[in-house]
Amino acid sequence: MTLENDDPNYAAIGKIPSGLFILGVSDGKSQEAFLASWVNQVSLNPIRLSVVMEADRPAFALAEKAGCFTVNILGESNTPQMKPFWGGLKTGIAPLDVVAHSVSAEGALIIDGIFAFAHCEIESVVPVDAHRLVIGRVTRHGVLNPQDKPKVHIRAKGISY
């Protein structure tokens, strides 16, 4: 056995499973959302989640301004909600214009028909190269479709989404 990296694509790292999420942000006037897979629980009391956002995305700037974000946890039946977000930012396409959603009084942007959600207040932001690791304390959450199961994502390579 060798400890050297014999796979330039980091195939083993890509096999670490994660969920698929639509991360939504609203400040009461503007709304942004994107497909995310780097979301994890990082504490128990209080419950905190970590998410990773690209620093130059409009959603990150809006999240910093609003001080919150919502993790929309996709279920196996949520391909129609996910499809407009797949592939990153596309010129001329505004996924939130075609995906039904609502915004609560406290700013939780919730996609209609999803499995579950967790709304978080931002507690800290850590720069990580071109990304930002954002830690949020869960302030509201709910399972909306308990008959569904969370969607699991496994990447082919550890060096790409």
Secondary structure, 3 states (H helix, E strand, C coil): CCCCCCCCCCHHHHCCCEECEEEEEECCCCEEEEEECCEEEEEECCEEEEEEEECCCHHHHHHHHHCEEEEEECECCCHHHHHHHCCCCCCCCCHHHHCCEEECCCCCEEECCCCEEEEEEEEEEEEECCEEEEEEEEEEEEECCCCCCECEECCCCCCCC
